[in-house]
Amino acid sequence: MEESEDVPRDFIKLKSEKLSVDEVSELVVSPYCGAVSLFIGEFNISYTSMAETEIKKICRDVRQKWPSVKHIAVHHRLGVVPITEASVIIAVSSPHRAESLEAVMYCINTLKASVPIWKKEIYEDEYSWKENKECFWANSEK
């Protein structure tokens, strides 16, 4: 495969079904990259259209900060997510591990700081919504 055939891509998916670590990691594998870094997290997301826009911005930022990054995948689950299942999987490939690790950390930190993420915690007879305290807008109104 010629490197021109393996052009950098961003894979963004918001879906209600269970997320697959294998599927996400396979999206970013490249014969030109020696590293694939993954983040798997558990939190919920609310505004789908805003989330997609923000995730695209995050991908653009990653490509500016780490030009060697090849592929980026951000899959986020919507709706009810059982406690033991992932609600977000982020994968980044790059020729060397430092860039992919830094880019994955940047992705999740920026996602949590810029996307309106809410968790609905369900108890026996009641529930409560918990906002993401890391998001910039959560602290601006206080």
A tleap script that builds the chain and sets N, CA, C and O, in Angstrom:
source leaprc.protein.ff14SB
mol = sequence {
  NMET GLU GLU SER GLU ASP VAL PRO ARG ASP
  PHE ILE LYS LEU LYS SER GLU LYS LEU SER
  VAL ASP GLU VAL SER GLU LEU VAL VAL SER
  PRO TYR CYS GLY ALA VAL SER LEU PHE ILE
  GLY GLU PHE ASN ILE SER TYR THR SER MET
  ALA GLU THR GLU ILE LYS LYS ILE CYS ARG
  ASP VAL ARG GLN LYS TRP PRO SER VAL LYS
  HIE ILE ALA VAL HIE HIE ARG LEU GLY VAL
  VAL PRO ILE THR GLU ALA SER VAL ILE ILE
  ALA VAL SER SER PRO HIE ARG ALA GLU SER
  LEU GLU ALA VAL MET TYR CYS ILE ASN THR
  LEU LYS ALA SER VAL PRO ILE TRP LYS LYS
  GLU ILE TYR GLU ASP GLU TYR SER TRP LYS
  GLU ASN LYS GLU CYS PHE TRP ALA ASN SER
  GLU CLYS
}
set mol.1.N position { 0.841 -1.174 0.000 }
set mol.1.CA position { 0.000 0.000 0.000 }
set mol.1.C position { 0.885 1.235 0.000 }
set mol.1.O position { 1.827 1.327 0.787 }
set mol.2.N position { 0.591 2.173 -0.868 }
set mol.2.CA position { 1.310 3.436 -0.919 }
set mol.2.C position { 0.769 4.339 0.177 }
set mol.2.O position { -0.412 4.276 0.518 }
set mol.3.N position { 1.652 5.193 0.737 }
set mol.3.CA position { 1.201 6.075 1.813 }
set mol.3.C position { 0.067 6.976 1.354 }
set mol.3.O position { -0.795 7.337 2.155 }
set mol.4.N position { 0.054 7.346 0.075 }
set mol.4.CA position { -1.015 8.206 -0.437 }
set mol.4.C position { -2.380 7.507 -0.370 }
set mol.4.O position { -3.418 8.168 -0.342 }
set mol.5.N position { -2.371 6.170 -0.345 }
set mol.5.CA position { -3.626 5.418 -0.241 }
set mol.5.C position { -4.146 5.392 1.196 }
set mol.5.O position { -5.319 5.109 1.437 }
set mol.6.N position { -3.262 5.690 2.144 }
set mol.6.CA position { -3.621 5.662 3.560 }
set mol.6.C position { -3.688 7.093 4.091 }
set mol.6.O position { -2.948 7.464 5.003 }
set mol.7.N position { -4.588 7.893 3.506 }
set mol.7.CA position { -4.703 9.297 3.894 }
set mol.7.C position { -5.294 9.409 5.291 }
set mol.7.O position { -6.132 8.590 5.667 }
set mol.8.N position { -4.874 10.415 6.078 }
set mol.8.CA position { -5.411 10.593 7.421 }
set mol.8.C position { -6.935 10.753 7.397 }
set mol.8.O position { -7.489 11.457 6.553 }
set mol.9.N position { -7.590 10.086 8.339 }
set mol.9.CA position { -9.054 10.140 8.407 }
set mol.9.C position { -9.505 10.323 9.843 }
set mol.9.O position { -8.821 9.924 10.785 }
set mol.10.N position { -10.669 10.933 9.987 }
set mol.10.CA position { -11.328 11.065 11.285 }
set mol.10.C position { -12.605 10.233 11.222 }
set mol.10.O position { -13.403 10.371 10.295 }
set mol.11.N position { -12.787 9.379 12.205 }
set mol.11.CA position { -13.973 8.523 12.277 }
set mol.11.C position { -14.765 8.931 13.512 }
set mol.11.O position { -14.361 8.640 14.637 }
set mol.12.N position { -15.882 9.601 13.305 }
set mol.12.CA position { -16.707 10.079 14.417 }
set mol.12.C position { -18.054 9.379 14.325 }
set mol.12.O position { -18.701 9.384 13.277 }
set mol.13.N position { -18.468 8.777 15.433 }
set mol.13.CA position { -19.750 8.072 15.424 }
set mol.13.C position { -20.418 8.257 16.782 }
set mol.13.O position { -19.801 8.033 17.824 }
set mol.14.N position { -21.683 8.667 16.760 }
set mol.14.CA position { -22.524 8.732 17.950 }
set mol.14.C position { -23.634 7.730 17.721 }
set mol.14.O position { -24.385 7.837 16.751 }
set mol.15.N position { -23.742 6.752 18.614 }
set mol.15.CA position { -24.732 5.699 18.375 }
set mol.15.C position { -25.288 5.167 19.693 }
set mol.15.O position { -24.704 5.365 20.759 }
set mol.16.N position { -26.417 4.495 19.597 }
set mol.16.CA position { -27.080 3.947 20.782 }
set mol.16.C position { -26.609 2.543 21.134 }
set mol.16.O position { -26.795 2.091 22.264 }
set mol.17.N position { -26.001 1.852 20.177 }
set mol.17.CA position { -25.573 0.476 20.412 }
set mol.17.C position { -24.258 0.433 21.195 }
set mol.17.O position { -23.543 1.428 21.307 }
set mol.18.N position { -23.970 -0.741 21.727 }
set mol.18.CA position { -22.740 -0.965 22.481 }
set mol.18.C position { -21.523 -0.643 21.618 }
set mol.18.O position { -21.486 -0.982 20.435 }
set mol.19.N position { -20.532 0.011 22.213 }
set mol.19.CA position { -19.303 0.361 21.505 }
set mol.19.C position { -18.344 -0.815 21.512 }
set mol.19.O position { -18.340 -1.627 22.437 }
set mol.20.N position { -17.530 -0.895 20.467 }
set mol.20.CA position { -16.579 -1.991 20.329 }
set mol.20.C position { -15.153 -1.451 20.291 }
set mol.20.O position { -14.799 -0.685 19.395 }
set mol.21.N position { -14.343 -1.848 21.256 }
set mol.21.CA position { -12.937 -1.456 21.288 }
set mol.21.C position { -12.232 -1.977 20.041 }
set mol.21.O position { -11.436 -1.261 19.434 }
set mol.22.N position { -12.517 -3.208 19.659 }
set mol.22.CA position { -11.893 -3.784 18.466 }
set mol.22.C position { -12.221 -2.968 17.214 }
set mol.22.O position { -11.337 -2.668 16.413 }
set mol.23.N position { -13.486 -2.617 17.055 }
set mol.23.CA position { -13.899 -1.847 15.879 }
set mol.23.C position { -13.179 -0.504 15.827 }
set mol.23.O position { -12.664 -0.112 14.779 }
set mol.24.N position { -13.142 0.200 16.955 }
set mol.24.CA position { -12.525 1.522 16.994 }
set mol.24.C position { -11.023 1.429 16.759 }
set mol.24.O position { -10.471 2.218 15.991 }
set mol.25.N position { -10.357 0.487 17.402 }
set mol.25.CA position { -8.902 0.389 17.223 }
set mol.25.C position { -8.545 -0.028 15.794 }
set mol.25.O position { -7.537 0.430 15.256 }
set mol.26.N position { -9.351 -0.886 15.175 }
set mol.26.CA position { -9.087 -1.303 13.795 }
set mol.26.C position { -9.205 -0.134 12.813 }
set mol.26.O position { -8.539 -0.126 11.777 }
set mol.27.N position { -10.050 0.849 13.134 }
set mol.27.CA position { -10.216 2.001 12.245 }
set mol.27.C position { -8.936 2.820 12.114 }
set mol.27.O position { -8.688 3.413 11.064 }
set mol.28.N position { -8.132 2.858 13.154 }
set mol.28.CA position { -6.959 3.740 13.139 }
set mol.28.C position { -5.653 3.029 12.806 }
set mol.28.O position { -4.622 3.684 12.652 }
set mol.29.N position { -5.675 1.714 12.691 }
set mol.29.CA position { -4.454 0.976 12.368 }
set mol.29.C position { -3.942 1.404 10.996 }
set mol.29.O position { -4.713 1.558 10.049 }
set mol.30.N position { -2.632 1.590 10.910 }
set mol.30.CA position { -2.010 1.984 9.653 }
set mol.30.C position { -0.636 1.343 9.568 }
set mol.30.O position { 0.071 1.276 10.574 }
set mol.31.N position { -0.243 0.872 8.397 }
set mol.31.CA position { 1.086 0.289 8.249 }
set mol.31.C position { 2.193 1.328 8.427 }
set mol.31.O position { 3.366 0.970 8.531 }
set mol.32.N position { 1.829 2.609 8.463 }
set mol.32.CA position { 2.810 3.678 8.609 }
set mol.32.C position { 2.909 4.168 10.050 }
set mol.32.O position { 3.621 5.129 10.339 }
set mol.33.N position { 2.195 3.507 10.945 }
set mol.33.CA position { 2.175 3.942 12.340 }
set mol.33.C position { 2.592 2.802 13.260 }
set mol.33.O position { 2.136 1.667 13.117 }
set mol.34.N position { 3.455 3.124 14.191 }
set mol.34.CA position { 3.909 2.132 15.152 }
set mol.34.C position { 3.154 2.192 16.461 }
set mol.34.O position { 3.424 1.402 17.365 }
set mol.35.N position { 2.197 3.128 16.585 }
set mol.35.CA position { 1.482 3.282 17.851 }
set mol.35.C position { -0.004 3.516 17.615 }
set mol.35.O position { -0.398 4.257 16.714 }
set mol.36.N position { -0.813 2.875 18.435 }
set mol.36.CA position { -2.244 3.144 18.532 }
set mol.36.C position { -2.533 3.298 20.008 }
set mol.36.O position { -2.288 2.381 20.792 }
set mol.37.N position { -3.055 4.456 20.395 }
set mol.37.CA position { -3.410 4.706 21.792 }
set mol.37.C position { -4.922 4.783 21.908 }
set mol.37.O position { -5.599 5.334 21.040 }
set mol.38.N position { -5.445 4.220 22.999 }
set mol.38.CA position { -6.888 4.161 23.220 }
set mol.38.C position { -7.257 4.763 24.561 }
set mol.38.O position { -6.503 4.667 25.529 }
set mol.39.N position { -8.429 5.386 24.607 }
set mol.39.CA position { -9.031 5.799 25.862 }
set mol.39.C position { -10.438 5.233 25.860 }
set mol.39.O position { -11.160 5.350 24.870 }
set mol.40.N position { -10.828 4.615 26.976 }
set mol.40.CA position { -12.177 4.071 27.127 }
set mol.40.C position { -12.763 4.693 28.384 }
set mol.40.O position { -12.183 4.580 29.464 }
set mol.41.N position { -13.907 5.346 28.249 }
set mol.41.CA position { -14.485 6.041 29.392 }
set mol.41.C position { -15.958 5.783 29.548 }
set mol.41.O position { -16.623 5.254 28.657 }
set mol.42.N position { -16.451 6.170 30.708 }
set mol.42.CA position { -17.859 5.980 31.039 }
set mol.42.C position { -18.486 7.300 31.446 }
set mol.42.O position { -18.339 7.738 32.587 }
set mol.43.N position { -19.183 7.932 30.516 }
set mol.43.CA position { -20.007 9.094 30.785 }
set mol.43.C position { -20.997 9.236 29.655 }
set mol.43.O position { -20.828 8.614 28.607 }
set mol.44.N position { -22.022 10.038 29.842 }
set mol.44.CA position { -23.070 10.181 28.830 }
set mol.44.C position { -22.975 11.538 28.155 }
set mol.44.O position { -22.311 12.447 28.653 }
set mol.45.N position { -23.634 11.664 27.039 }
set mol.45.CA position { -23.590 12.896 26.247 }
set mol.45.C position { -25.018 13.307 25.915 }
set mol.45.O position { -25.893 12.455 25.764 }
set mol.46.N position { -25.255 14.612 25.802 }
set mol.46.CA position { -26.635 15.021 25.587 }
set mol.46.C position { -26.891 15.622 24.211 }
set mol.46.O position { -27.673 15.047 23.455 }
set mol.47.N position { -26.296 16.714 23.853 }
set mol.47.CA position { -26.635 17.406 22.612 }
set mol.47.C position { -25.844 16.836 21.439 }
set mol.47.O position { -24.684 17.193 21.231 }
set mol.48.N position { -26.469 15.959 20.683 }
set mol.48.CA position { -25.789 15.221 19.626 }
set mol.48.C position { -25.179 16.120 18.561 }
set mol.48.O position { -24.004 15.958 18.232 }
set mol.49.N position { -25.944 17.069 18.009 }
set mol.49.CA position { -25.399 17.905 16.931 }
set mol.49.C position { -24.249 18.758 17.430 }
set mol.49.O position { -23.257 18.929 16.721 }
set mol.50.N position { -24.360 19.294 18.633 }
set mol.50.CA position { -23.269 20.087 19.190 }
set mol.50.C position { -22.050 19.196 19.444 }
set mol.50.O position { -20.912 19.607 19.214 }
set mol.51.N position { -22.299 17.987 19.914 }
set mol.51.CA position { -21.202 17.058 20.183 }
set mol.51.C position { -20.426 16.750 18.905 }
set mol.51.O position { -19.195 16.764 18.913 }
set mol.52.N position { -21.124 16.475 17.822 }
set mol.52.CA position { -20.444 16.171 16.552 }
set mol.52.C position { -19.585 17.346 16.093 }
set mol.52.O position { -18.447 17.157 15.663 }
set mol.53.N position { -20.125 18.545 16.183 }
set mol.53.CA position { -19.386 19.745 15.791 }
set mol.53.C position { -18.133 19.912 16.638 }
set mol.53.O position { -17.056 20.191 16.111 }
set mol.54.N position { -18.270 19.745 17.938 }
set mol.54.CA position { -17.127 19.900 18.840 }
set mol.54.C position { -16.080 18.815 18.618 }
set mol.54.O position { -14.883 19.094 18.674 }
set mol.55.N position { -16.508 17.601 18.372 }
set mol.55.CA position { -15.561 16.504 18.130 }
set mol.55.C position { -14.775 16.761 16.844 }
set mol.55.O position { -13.575 16.489 16.786 }
set mol.56.N position { -15.440 17.279 15.822 }
set mol.56.CA position { -14.735 17.619 14.576 }
set mol.56.C position { -13.680 18.689 14.837 }
set mol.56.O position { -12.577 18.621 14.293 }
set mol.57.N position { -14.016 19.686 15.674 }
set mol.57.CA position { -13.042 20.730 16.031 }
set mol.57.C position { -11.853 20.118 16.767 }
set mol.57.O position { -10.702 20.473 16.511 }
set mol.58.N position { -12.140 19.208 17.673 }
set mol.58.CA position { -11.071 18.549 18.431 }
set mol.58.C position { -10.142 17.805 17.474 }
set mol.58.O position { -8.922 17.867 17.627 }
set mol.59.N position { -10.696 17.111 16.502 }
set mol.59.CA position { -9.871 16.392 15.515 }
set mol.59.C position { -8.998 17.363 14.735 }
set mol.59.O position { -7.824 17.079 14.495 }
set mol.60.N position { -9.551 18.503 14.335 }
set mol.60.CA position { -8.757 19.515 13.618 }
set mol.60.C position { -7.621 20.020 14.503 }
set mol.60.O position { -6.489 20.172 14.043 }
set mol.61.N position { -7.925 20.277 15.769 }
set mol.61.CA position { -6.897 20.749 16.708 }
set mol.61.C position { -5.782 19.722 16.868 }
set mol.61.O position { -4.604 20.075 16.886 }
set mol.62.N position { -6.154 18.462 16.985 }
set mol.62.CA position { -5.156 17.391 17.127 }
set mol.62.C position { -4.222 17.395 15.931 }
set mol.62.O position { -3.006 17.288 16.089 }
set mol.63.N position { -4.781 17.517 14.741 }
set mol.63.CA position { -3.965 17.484 13.526 }
set mol.63.C position { -3.020 18.689 13.441 }
set mol.63.O position { -1.935 18.589 12.868 }
set mol.64.N position { -3.433 19.823 14.012 }
set mol.64.CA position { -2.544 20.992 14.038 }
set mol.64.C position { -1.429 20.807 15.062 }
set mol.64.O position { -0.275 21.145 14.796 }
set mol.65.N position { -1.772 20.269 16.232 }
set mol.65.CA position { -0.790 20.107 17.308 }
set mol.65.C position { 0.175 18.952 17.056 }
set mol.65.O position { 1.354 19.039 17.399 }
set mol.66.N position { -0.323 17.874 16.459 }
set mol.66.CA position { 0.483 16.681 16.197 }
set mol.66.C position { 0.325 16.299 14.724 }
set mol.66.O position { -0.471 15.416 14.402 }
set mol.67.N position { 1.067 16.948 13.828 }
set mol.67.CA position { 0.910 16.698 12.388 }
set mol.67.C position { 1.190 15.249 11.972 }
set mol.67.O position { 0.742 14.815 10.911 }
set mol.68.N position { 1.921 14.507 12.791 }
set mol.68.CA position { 2.222 13.122 12.420 }
set mol.68.C position { 1.074 12.158 12.707 }
set mol.68.O position { 1.133 11.001 12.290 }
set mol.69.N position { 0.036 12.601 13.406 }
set mol.69.CA position { -1.111 11.729 13.695 }
set mol.69.C position { -1.748 11.300 12.373 }
set mol.69.O position { -1.994 12.121 11.489 }
set mol.70.N position { -2.007 10.013 12.261 }
set mol.70.CA position { -2.580 9.470 11.018 }
set mol.70.C position { -4.109 9.443 11.087 }
set mol.70.O position { -4.783 10.182 10.371 }
set mol.71.N position { -4.645 8.587 11.953 }
set mol.71.CA position { -6.105 8.434 12.035 }
set mol.71.C position { -6.589 8.720 13.452 }
set mol.71.O position { -5.878 8.484 14.429 }
set mol.72.N position { -7.812 9.233 13.541 }
set mol.72.CA position { -8.457 9.517 14.821 }
set mol.72.C position { -9.851 8.905 14.774 }
set mol.72.O position { -10.578 9.089 13.797 }
set mol.73.N position { -10.226 8.185 15.815 }
set mol.73.CA position { -11.587 7.647 15.919 }
set mol.73.C position { -12.163 8.053 17.266 }
set mol.73.O position { -11.536 7.855 18.307 }
set mol.74.N position { -13.362 8.621 17.237 }
set mol.74.CA position { -14.083 8.972 18.460 }
set mol.74.C position { -15.479 8.390 18.309 }
set mol.74.O position { -16.274 8.858 17.493 }
set mol.75.N position { -15.767 7.375 19.094 }
set mol.75.CA position { -17.108 6.777 19.103 }
set mol.75.C position { -17.719 7.052 20.470 }
set mol.75.O position { -17.093 6.830 21.506 }
set mol.76.N position { -18.957 7.541 20.447 }
set mol.76.CA position { -19.632 7.874 21.700 }
set mol.76.C position { -21.009 7.235 21.715 }
set mol.76.O position { -21.760 7.309 20.742 }
set mol.77.N position { -21.317 6.618 22.821 }
set mol.77.CA position { -22.610 5.944 22.959 }
set mol.77.C position { -23.641 6.904 23.515 }
set mol.77.O position { -23.342 7.718 24.390 }
set mol.78.N position { -24.850 6.804 23.006 }
set mol.78.CA position { -25.972 7.634 23.445 }
set mol.78.C position { -26.959 6.780 24.228 }
set mol.78.O position { -27.016 5.563 24.053 }
set mol.79.N position { -27.720 7.416 25.078 }
set mol.79.CA position { -28.763 6.705 25.805 }
set mol.79.C position { -28.236 5.976 27.022 }
set mol.79.O position { -27.203 6.341 27.583 }
set mol.80.N position { -28.954 4.943 27.425 }
set mol.80.CA position { -28.619 4.196 28.636 }
set mol.80.C position { -27.372 3.355 28.381 }
set mol.80.O position { -27.314 2.572 27.433 }
set mol.81.N position { -26.388 3.533 29.238 }
set mol.81.CA position { -25.144 2.771 29.151 }
set mol.81.C position { -24.963 2.041 30.477 }
set mol.81.O position { -24.762 2.684 31.507 }
set mol.82.N position { -25.030 0.712 30.470 }
set mol.82.CA position { -24.816 -0.021 31.715 }
set mol.82.C position { -23.461 0.324 32.332 }
set mol.82.O position { -22.509 0.628 31.613 }
set mol.83.N position { -23.376 0.277 33.633 }
set mol.83.CA position { -22.200 0.719 34.379 }
set mol.83.C position { -20.901 0.134 33.854 }
set mol.83.O position { -19.902 0.851 33.801 }
set mol.84.N position { -20.865 -1.104 33.471 }
set mol.84.CA position { -19.607 -1.735 33.063 }
set mol.84.C position { -19.252 -1.526 31.589 }
set mol.84.O position { -18.198 -1.982 31.145 }
set mol.85.N position { -20.107 -0.849 30.828 }
set mol.85.CA position { -19.861 -0.674 29.401 }
set mol.85.C position { -19.337 0.719 29.091 }
set mol.85.O position { -19.637 1.684 29.794 }
set mol.86.N position { -18.551 0.807 28.026 }
set mol.86.CA position { -17.942 2.075 27.624 }
set mol.86.C position { -18.966 3.010 27.007 }
set mol.86.O position { -19.831 2.582 26.243 }
set mol.87.N position { -18.862 4.286 27.341 }
set mol.87.CA position { -19.696 5.284 26.689 }
set mol.87.C position { -18.895 6.095 25.685 }
set mol.87.O position { -19.474 6.766 24.831 }
set mol.88.N position { -17.568 6.043 25.776 }
set mol.88.CA position { -16.723 6.711 24.791 }
set mol.88.C position { -15.461 5.887 24.580 }
set mol.88.O position { -14.875 5.361 25.526 }
set mol.89.N position { -15.053 5.785 23.312 }
set mol.89.CA position { -13.773 5.160 22.969 }
set mol.89.C position { -13.088 6.101 21.990 }
set mol.89.O position { -13.658 6.479 20.966 }
set mol.90.N position { -11.865 6.470 22.317 }
set mol.90.CA position { -11.063 7.337 21.463 }
set mol.90.C position { -9.805 6.566 21.087 }
set mol.90.O position { -9.153 5.978 21.949 }
set mol.91.N position { -9.466 6.566 19.807 }
set mol.91.CA position { -8.252 5.898 19.334 }
set mol.91.C position { -7.516 6.826 18.375 }
set mol.91.O position { -8.125 7.501 17.545 }
set mol.92.N position { -6.193 6.844 18.508 }
set mol.92.CA position { -5.352 7.688 17.659 }
set mol.92.C position { -4.136 6.872 17.242 }
set mol.92.O position { -3.530 6.186 18.065 }
set mol.93.N position { -3.780 6.949 15.964 }
set mol.93.CA position { -2.556 6.289 15.503 }
set mol.93.C position { -1.554 7.336 15.045 }
set mol.93.O position { -1.913 8.386 14.510 }
set mol.94.N position { -0.285 7.015 15.272 }
set mol.94.CA position { 0.813 7.888 14.851 }
set mol.94.C position { 2.064 7.031 14.702 }
set mol.94.O position { 2.106 5.907 15.202 }
set mol.95.N position { 3.075 7.546 14.024 }
set mol.95.CA position { 4.294 6.762 13.859 }
set mol.95.C position { 4.965 6.395 15.192 }
set mol.95.O position { 5.584 5.338 15.312 }
set mol.96.N position { 4.835 7.277 16.186 }
set mol.96.CA position { 5.490 7.044 17.472 }
set mol.96.C position { 4.482 7.215 18.610 }
set mol.96.O position { 3.513 7.963 18.479 }
set mol.97.N position { 4.713 6.524 19.718 }
set mol.97.CA position { 3.730 6.494 20.806 }
set mol.97.C position { 3.494 7.843 21.486 }
set mol.97.O position { 2.369 8.120 21.904 }
set mol.98.N position { 4.515 8.686 21.609 }
set mol.98.CA position { 4.343 9.952 22.330 }
set mol.98.C position { 3.218 10.787 21.732 }
set mol.98.O position { 2.374 11.307 22.461 }
set mol.99.N position { 3.205 10.916 20.421 }
set mol.99.CA position { 2.178 11.724 19.769 }
set mol.99.C position { 0.786 11.134 19.958 }
set mol.99.O position { -0.167 11.863 20.230 }
set mol.100.N position { 0.667 9.824 19.816 }
set mol.100.CA position { -0.671 9.223 19.947 }
set mol.100.C position { -1.171 9.308 21.381 }
set mol.100.O position { -2.356 9.553 21.607 }
set mol.101.N position { -0.285 9.110 22.355 }
set mol.101.CA position { -0.700 9.215 23.760 }
set mol.101.C position { -1.112 10.645 24.106 }
set mol.101.O position { -2.138 10.863 24.751 }
set mol.102.N position { -0.306 11.617 23.674 }
set mol.102.CA position { -0.637 13.020 23.937 }
set mol.102.C position { -1.945 13.413 23.249 }
set mol.102.O position { -2.767 14.123 23.829 }
set mol.103.N position { -2.131 12.953 22.027 }
set mol.103.CA position { -3.346 13.296 21.278 }
set mol.103.C position { -4.595 12.686 21.911 }
set mol.103.O position { -5.638 13.337 21.971 }
set mol.104.N position { -4.496 11.443 22.383 }
set mol.104.CA position { -5.638 10.814 23.053 }
set mol.104.C position { -5.986 11.579 24.328 }
set mol.104.O position { -7.159 11.832 24.603 }
set mol.105.N position { -4.978 11.941 25.098 }
set mol.105.CA position { -5.237 12.696 26.332 }
set mol.105.C position { -5.869 14.051 26.005 }
set mol.105.O position { -6.806 14.479 26.679 }
set mol.106.N position { -5.365 14.713 24.987 }
set mol.106.CA position { -5.930 15.989 24.568 }
set mol.106.C position { -7.390 15.806 24.145 }
set mol.106.O position { -8.251 16.601 24.523 }
set mol.107.N position { -7.666 14.767 23.367 }
set mol.107.CA position { -9.038 14.509 22.903 }
set mol.107.C position { -10.016 14.364 24.061 }
set mol.107.O position { -11.051 15.031 24.083 }
set mol.108.N position { -9.704 13.507 25.015 }
set mol.108.CA position { -10.666 13.279 26.097 }
set mol.108.C position { -10.780 14.499 27.001 }
set mol.108.O position { -11.882 14.847 27.425 }
set mol.109.N position { -9.667 15.152 27.302 }
set mol.109.CA position { -9.728 16.341 28.156 }
set mol.109.C position { -10.513 17.466 27.484 }
set mol.109.O position { -11.295 18.154 28.140 }
set mol.110.N position { -10.311 17.650 26.200 }
set mol.110.CA position { -11.019 18.704 25.472 }
set mol.110.C position { -12.485 18.341 25.286 }
set mol.110.O position { -13.355 19.206 25.383 }
set mol.111.N position { -12.762 17.079 25.022 }
set mol.111.CA position { -14.146 16.621 24.909 }
set mol.111.C position { -14.907 16.906 26.201 }
set mol.111.O position { -16.019 17.433 26.168 }
set mol.112.N position { -14.315 16.561 27.319 }
set mol.112.CA position { -14.987 16.772 28.608 }
set mol.112.C position { -15.113 18.253 28.946 }
set mol.112.O position { -16.027 18.647 29.671 }
set mol.113.N position { -14.197 19.083 28.424 }
set mol.113.CA position { -14.234 20.513 28.721 }
set mol.113.C position { -15.126 21.306 27.771 }
set mol.113.O position { -15.514 22.428 28.096 }
set mol.114.N position { -15.460 20.750 26.604 }
set mol.114.CA position { -16.178 21.558 25.621 }
set mol.114.C position { -17.524 20.997 25.171 }
set mol.114.O position { -18.281 21.696 24.497 }
set mol.115.N position { -17.833 19.771 25.523 }
set mol.115.CA position { -19.092 19.163 25.082 }
set mol.115.C position { -20.017 19.009 26.289 }
set mol.115.O position { -19.581 18.547 27.343 }
set mol.116.N position { -21.285 19.389 26.147 }
set mol.116.CA position { -22.218 19.252 27.258 }
set mol.116.C position { -22.537 17.780 27.538 }
set mol.116.O position { -23.341 17.155 26.846 }
set mol.117.N position { -21.896 17.263 28.551 }
set mol.117.CA position { -22.033 15.847 28.906 }
set mol.117.C position { -22.803 15.756 30.219 }
set mol.117.O position { -22.457 16.411 31.202 }
set mol.118.N position { -23.833 14.947 30.220 }
set mol.118.CA position { -24.642 14.750 31.419 }
set mol.118.C position { -24.749 13.269 31.703 }
set mol.118.O position { -24.842 12.451 30.788 }
set mol.119.N position { -24.733 12.933 32.978 }
set mol.119.CA position { -24.941 11.557 33.413 }
set mol.119.C position { -26.274 11.484 34.148 }
set mol.119.O position { -26.569 12.313 35.009 }
set mol.120.N position { -27.057 10.502 33.803 }
set mol.120.CA position { -28.289 10.251 34.548 }
set mol.120.C position { -28.008 9.041 35.416 }
set mol.120.O position { -27.900 7.916 34.928 }
set mol.121.N position { -27.889 9.291 36.717 }
set mol.121.CA position { -27.630 8.198 37.652 }
set mol.121.C position { -28.969 7.675 38.161 }
set mol.121.O position { -29.782 8.423 38.703 }
set mol.122.N position { -29.180 6.374 37.973 }
set mol.122.CA position { -30.458 5.756 38.331 }
set mol.122.C position { -30.267 4.914 39.577 }
set mol.122.O position { -29.394 4.048 39.636 }
set mol.123.N position { -31.108 5.187 40.579 }
set mol.123.CA position { -31.074 4.449 41.838 }
set mol.123.C position { -32.324 3.578 41.898 }
set mol.123.O position { -33.054 3.484 40.912 }
set mol.124.N position { -32.579 2.949 43.020 }
set mol.124.CA position { -33.730 2.040 43.117 }
set mol.124.C position { -35.042 2.700 42.720 }
set mol.124.O position { -35.726 2.212 41.820 }
set mol.125.N position { -35.405 3.793 43.369 }
set mol.125.CA position { -36.701 4.421 43.112 }
set mol.125.C position { -36.597 5.835 42.562 }
set mol.125.O position { -37.615 6.515 42.426 }
set mol.126.N position { -35.410 6.288 42.247 }
set mol.126.CA position { -35.253 7.660 41.783 }
set mol.126.C position { -34.031 7.781 40.872 }
set mol.126.O position { -33.293 6.819 40.661 }
set mol.127.N position { -33.842 8.974 40.344 }
set mol.127.CA position { -32.678 9.232 39.499 }
set mol.127.C position { -32.259 10.692 39.671 }
set mol.127.O position { -33.015 11.508 40.198 }
set mol.128.N position { -31.058 11.003 39.222 }
set mol.128.CA position { -30.616 12.392 39.217 }
set mol.128.C position { -29.686 12.620 38.039 }
set mol.128.O position { -28.951 11.725 37.623 }
set mol.129.N position { -29.734 13.845 37.504 }
set mol.129.CA position { -28.857 14.233 36.401 }
set mol.129.C position { -27.646 14.936 36.995 }
set mol.129.O position { -27.784 15.817 37.844 }
set mol.130.N position { -26.468 14.546 36.548 }
set mol.130.CA position { -25.223 15.153 37.026 }
set mol.130.C position { -24.512 15.778 35.830 }
set mol.130.O position { -24.210 15.104 34.845 }
set mol.131.N position { -24.250 17.090 35.936 }
set mol.131.CA position { -23.530 17.749 34.844 }
set mol.131.C position { -22.042 17.452 34.938 }
set mol.131.O position { -21.529 17.090 35.997 }
set mol.132.N position { -21.363 17.611 33.820 }
set mol.132.CA position { -19.916 17.431 33.774 }
set mol.132.C position { -19.272 18.686 34.340 }
set mol.132.O position { -19.323 19.742 33.710 }
set mol.133.N position { -18.678 18.591 35.495 }
set mol.133.CA position { -18.097 19.753 36.169 }
set mol.133.C position { -16.854 20.281 35.455 }
set mol.133.O position { -16.405 21.389 35.746 }
set mol.134.N position { -16.286 19.501 34.519 }
set mol.134.CA position { -15.101 19.948 33.783 }
set mol.134.C position { -15.452 20.848 32.605 }
set mol.134.O position { -14.582 21.537 32.074 }
set mol.135.N position { -16.712 20.850 32.193 }
set mol.135.CA position { -17.108 21.622 31.021 }
set mol.135.C position { -17.091 23.112 31.354 }
set mol.135.O position { -17.554 23.515 32.421 }
set mol.136.N position { -16.560 23.927 30.450 }
set mol.136.CA position { -16.392 25.357 30.695 }
set mol.136.C position { -17.695 26.055 31.040 }
set mol.136.O position { -17.696 26.960 31.875 }
set mol.137.N position { -18.807 25.665 30.426 }
set mol.137.CA position { -20.075 26.339 30.669 }
set mol.137.C position { -20.662 25.986 32.022 }
set mol.137.O position { -21.502 26.728 32.532 }
set mol.138.N position { -20.245 24.868 32.626 }
set mol.138.CA position { -20.769 24.475 33.938 }
set mol.138.C position { -20.282 25.427 35.010 }
set mol.138.O position { -20.992 25.668 35.987 }
set mol.139.N position { -19.085 25.974 34.851 }
set mol.139.CA position { -18.511 26.866 35.859 }
set mol.139.C position { -18.777 28.329 35.572 }
set mol.139.O position { -18.597 29.158 36.463 }
set mol.140.N position { -19.195 28.681 34.375 }
set mol.140.CA position { -19.372 30.078 34.007 }
set mol.140.C position { -20.627 30.701 34.610 }
set mol.140.O position { -20.702 31.921 34.761 }
set mol.141.N position { -21.600 29.887 34.951 }
set mol.141.CA position { -22.857 30.428 35.481 }
set mol.141.C position { -22.826 30.567 36.994 }
set mol.141.O position { -23.775 31.096 37.572 }
set mol.142.N position { -21.780 30.116 37.647 }
set mol.142.CA position { -21.730 30.135 39.108 }
set mol.142.C position { -20.955 31.310 39.616 }
set mol.142.O position { -20.815 31.479 40.828 }
savepdb mol mol.pdb
quit
